Protein backbone atom coordinates (compact mmCIF):
# COMPACT_ATOMS: atom_id res chain seq x y z
CA UNK A 1 0.00 0.00 0.00
CA UNK A 2 1.53 3.28 -1.12
CA UNK A 3 0.73 6.46 0.87
CA UNK A 4 -1.04 9.19 -1.06
CA UNK A 5 -0.52 12.91 -0.57
CA UNK A 6 -3.73 14.42 0.73
CA UNK A 7 -5.01 17.80 -0.35
CA UNK A 8 -7.98 20.12 -0.29
CA UNK A 9 -10.42 17.66 -1.95
CA UNK A 10 -9.77 15.24 0.94
CA UNK A 11 -10.71 17.67 3.73
CA UNK A 12 -14.27 16.44 4.35
CA UNK A 13 -13.33 12.79 4.40
CA UNK A 14 -10.31 13.58 6.58
CA UNK A 15 -12.61 15.28 9.09
CA UNK A 16 -14.90 12.24 9.16
CA UNK A 17 -11.98 9.83 9.65
CA UNK A 18 -10.43 12.02 12.34
CA UNK A 19 -13.65 12.26 14.35
CA UNK A 20 -14.30 8.52 14.12
CA UNK A 21 -10.75 7.70 15.21
CA UNK A 22 -10.66 10.13 18.16
CA UNK A 23 -13.87 8.95 19.86
CA UNK A 24 -11.94 6.24 21.72
CA UNK A 25 -9.36 8.84 22.84
CA UNK A 26 -12.16 11.07 24.10
CA UNK A 27 -13.60 8.22 26.12
CA UNK A 28 -10.18 7.29 27.54
CA UNK A 29 -9.57 10.89 28.65
CA UNK A 30 -13.18 11.52 29.80
CA UNK A 31 -13.60 14.57 27.56
CA UNK A 32 -14.94 15.29 24.12
CA UNK A 33 -13.14 18.65 24.07
CA UNK A 34 -10.12 17.24 22.25
CA UNK A 35 -8.84 19.54 19.47
CA UNK A 36 -9.17 16.84 16.76
CA UNK A 37 -12.86 16.48 17.63
CA UNK A 38 -13.41 20.24 17.62
CA UNK A 39 -11.52 20.98 14.41
CA UNK A 40 -13.78 22.18 11.60
CA UNK A 41 -13.58 21.29 7.92
CA UNK A 42 -12.49 24.89 7.28
CA UNK A 43 -9.59 24.49 9.73
CA UNK A 44 -8.56 21.25 8.03
CA UNK A 45 -8.72 22.99 4.65
CA UNK A 46 -6.51 25.78 5.97
CA UNK A 47 -4.05 23.22 7.27
CA UNK A 48 -3.99 21.37 3.95
CA UNK A 49 -3.36 24.64 2.10
CA UNK A 50 -0.40 25.50 4.34
CA UNK A 51 2.84 24.69 2.46
CA UNK A 52 4.46 23.77 5.79
CA UNK A 53 1.86 21.04 6.38
CA UNK A 54 2.37 17.72 4.62
CA UNK A 55 -0.47 15.21 4.76
CA UNK A 56 -0.51 11.57 3.67
CA UNK A 57 -3.10 8.85 3.81
CA UNK A 58 -4.01 5.31 2.87
CA UNK A 59 -7.16 4.41 0.99
CA UNK A 60 -8.83 1.01 0.81
CA UNK A 61 -8.19 -0.85 -2.43
CA UNK A 62 -7.33 2.07 -4.71
CA UNK A 63 -6.66 5.78 -5.01
CA UNK A 64 -10.41 6.40 -4.92
CA UNK A 65 -11.34 4.02 -2.09
CA UNK A 66 -12.30 5.00 1.43
CA UNK A 67 -9.70 6.95 3.44
CA UNK A 68 -8.64 4.58 6.24
CA UNK A 69 -5.55 6.27 7.70
CA UNK A 70 -3.92 9.67 7.64
CA UNK A 71 -1.19 11.74 9.23
CA UNK A 72 -0.16 15.38 9.04
CA UNK A 73 3.35 16.65 9.64
CA UNK A 74 4.01 20.36 9.95
CA UNK A 75 7.55 21.45 9.10
CA UNK A 76 8.99 24.07 11.47
CA UNK A 77 12.63 24.63 10.56
CA UNK A 78 14.44 21.34 11.10
CA UNK A 79 11.57 19.81 13.10
CA UNK A 80 8.66 17.76 11.80
CA UNK A 81 5.66 18.18 14.13
CA UNK A 82 3.63 15.00 13.77
CA UNK A 83 -0.09 15.36 14.35
CA UNK A 84 -3.42 13.73 13.71
CA UNK A 85 -2.17 10.21 13.06
CA UNK A 86 -5.51 8.44 12.69
CA UNK A 87 -6.77 5.05 11.55
CA UNK A 88 -10.40 4.13 10.92
CA UNK A 89 -11.76 2.22 13.94
CA UNK A 90 -12.52 -0.89 11.86
CA UNK A 91 -8.93 -0.95 10.54
CA UNK A 92 -7.05 -0.32 13.80
CA UNK A 93 -4.59 -2.98 14.93
CA UNK A 94 -3.55 -3.87 11.36
CA UNK A 95 -0.33 -1.86 11.33
CA UNK A 96 -1.63 0.95 9.11
CA UNK A 97 -0.68 3.71 11.55
CA UNK A 98 2.87 2.40 11.95
CA UNK A 99 3.39 1.95 8.22
CA UNK A 100 1.94 5.34 7.37
CA UNK A 101 3.99 7.23 9.94
CA UNK A 102 7.22 5.55 8.83
CA UNK A 103 6.40 6.20 5.17
CA UNK A 104 5.64 9.86 5.93
CA UNK A 105 8.93 10.20 7.80
CA UNK A 106 10.80 8.89 4.74
CA UNK A 107 9.12 11.48 2.53
CA UNK A 108 10.05 14.55 4.57
CA UNK A 109 12.45 17.18 3.24
CA UNK A 110 16.16 16.61 3.81
CA UNK A 111 16.48 19.40 6.38
CA UNK A 112 14.11 17.78 8.87
CA UNK A 113 16.39 16.25 11.51
CA UNK A 114 13.93 15.46 14.29
CA UNK A 115 10.28 14.65 14.78
CA UNK A 116 8.12 15.73 17.70
CA UNK A 117 4.66 14.58 18.72
CA UNK A 118 2.43 14.22 21.75
CA UNK A 119 -0.47 12.09 22.90
CA UNK A 120 -2.66 11.87 25.98
CA UNK A 121 -1.52 9.89 28.99
CA UNK A 122 -4.48 7.49 28.63
CA UNK A 123 -3.86 6.77 24.92
CA UNK A 124 -2.80 3.15 25.35
CA UNK A 125 -2.24 2.34 21.67
CA UNK A 126 -0.14 5.40 20.82
CA UNK A 127 1.87 5.05 24.05
CA UNK A 128 2.89 1.55 22.87
CA UNK A 129 3.31 2.54 19.22
CA UNK A 130 5.61 5.54 19.42
CA UNK A 131 8.45 3.91 21.41
CA UNK A 132 8.33 0.92 19.02
CA UNK A 133 8.91 3.36 16.15
CA UNK A 134 11.92 4.95 17.82
CA UNK A 135 10.29 7.87 19.62
CA UNK A 136 11.39 8.59 23.18
CA UNK A 137 9.39 10.37 25.83
CA UNK A 138 10.85 13.79 26.63
CA UNK A 139 8.40 15.27 29.12
CA UNK A 140 4.79 15.61 30.20
CA UNK A 141 2.63 18.70 30.40
CA UNK A 142 -0.74 19.30 32.06
CA UNK A 143 -3.83 19.45 29.86
CA UNK A 144 -7.01 19.83 31.87
CA UNK A 145 -7.41 16.78 34.13
CA UNK A 146 -4.80 14.67 32.32
CA UNK A 147 -1.28 15.04 30.96
CA UNK A 148 0.10 15.18 27.46
CA UNK A 149 3.05 12.86 26.87
CA UNK A 150 5.63 14.43 24.53
CA UNK A 151 7.92 12.35 22.32
CA UNK A 152 10.89 13.07 20.08
CA UNK A 153 12.75 11.08 17.46
CA UNK A 154 16.03 11.91 15.77
CA UNK A 155 15.84 11.32 12.07
CA UNK A 156 18.62 8.90 11.26
CA UNK A 157 18.50 9.27 7.48
CA UNK A 158 17.11 12.69 6.54
CA UNK A 159 17.64 12.09 2.84
CA UNK A 160 14.21 11.80 1.27
CA UNK A 161 12.55 14.36 -0.97
CA UNK A 162 8.97 15.44 -0.38
CA UNK A 163 6.77 13.08 -2.40
N, C-alpha and C positions, 0 to 999 in steps of 0.2 A: 504494500500500500504506500503510495507516494503522497507526501503532504502537498496540499494545494495552498497557494497564497490566497488569502481572503481579502475581499474589498467591499466597497460600498453596497453592491447588490446582495451581499451576504448578511447585512446588518440585522434584518428582521429575524432570520433563521438563527443567527448567532445569539440574539436576545432570548429566543425561545429555548435554545440549548442551555444557555447560561442559567436561566431561571430554573429549568428542570434539574440541572446538576447541583445547584446550590441549596435546594430544599433540604437535603440531608445535613448539610453544614449548618443551616439555620436551626434545625431541630437539635443538633449536637450542642450548639452554643446558646440554645434557648432564646433566640432572637431572630426575627425576620427583618431586622434593620441592617442587614449586611449590604455593603455597597454593590456587590454584583446583583442583588435582588432589587435594588432601588434604581439601578442604572436604566436610563431610557434609551429607546432606539435612536433618538437624536444624539445622545452622548456617545453611543457606540459608533454612529456614523462619523462624528467628529474625531473620535479616536482612529477610525480606519482611514480618515483623510489626512491624518498627521503623518508627515514623512518620517518622523522618528519612531512611529509605531509599526511594527511588523507583525502580521497576523497570519497564522497557518491553521489548516484544519484537515481532517479526514472526512471523506464522504463514503457512505455505504456503496459498494459495487461499482461506482463510476464517478466521473466528474459532476454528474447532475443528480446523484443520489442524495439521500438524507445526510445532513451534517451530523456527525456522531462524536466529534472531538475537535477542540480548538485550543489555541494558546495565543496570547499576545505578548510581545516583548518590546518594551520601549527602550530605545537607545538614548543614553544620557552620557555623552563623552565616551569613556572606555568601559562603561557599565551597561549591561543588559538587564533591565528590570522586568522580570518574568511576572506575568499576571494572568488571571482568568484562564488557567489551565482547567478545562472542563471536558467531561466525557458523559455522553448520554447515559442515564441511569440503567437502561437495559443493556448497555455495552461495557459497563464498569467491570473491572477485574479481568479484562482480556488483554491487558498490556498496551492499550491504545495511548493512554496518557504518557507512559514512559517512552514509547516509541516516538510520539509526536514531539515531546519536549527535547529529546536527544536530536531528532532531525532538525528541529528549529534551531538548536544551539549550533549545529553544523553549518547552517545557512546564514549565520550572522556575519556582519562585516568584519574584516580583519582586525580592526582596531578595538574590538570588544574583547577585553581581557578577563573580565569577571562577570558573574551573573548573581543577581540578588533576587530574593523572593521572600514572602512571608505567608503564613497560614495560621489559623486559629489553634489554640492549644488543645481543643477537643476534636480536631480533624484527624482522626485515626489513620485513614488511608494516606493522605499527604505526609503525615509525620513518619510513616514507614517508607514511603516512596522517595522522598528527597534525599535522605542519607544513602539509599541504595544507588542513586544516580550521581553520587559524589558531592552533594551539598552538605555543608556542615553548619550546625546551629551557631549563630554568633551572639544573639541576645534575645531577650523578650521585652515586650513593652505592653503596658496596660491598654486595654480597649474595652471600655464599659466594665462588665462583670467577668471578663475573661482576659487572657493575654494573647498577644500575637507572637508567634515564634518566627524569628528572622533567620534566614539561611543565606549562605554565600558559597559560590563555587568558582575556583580559578579555572579559566579556560586554558586547557593544556595545549590545544592546537588551534589558535585563532587564525585559521588560514582560509576559511571559506568565503566565497562571495555571497552577496544577498541573492537568493533565488526565489 
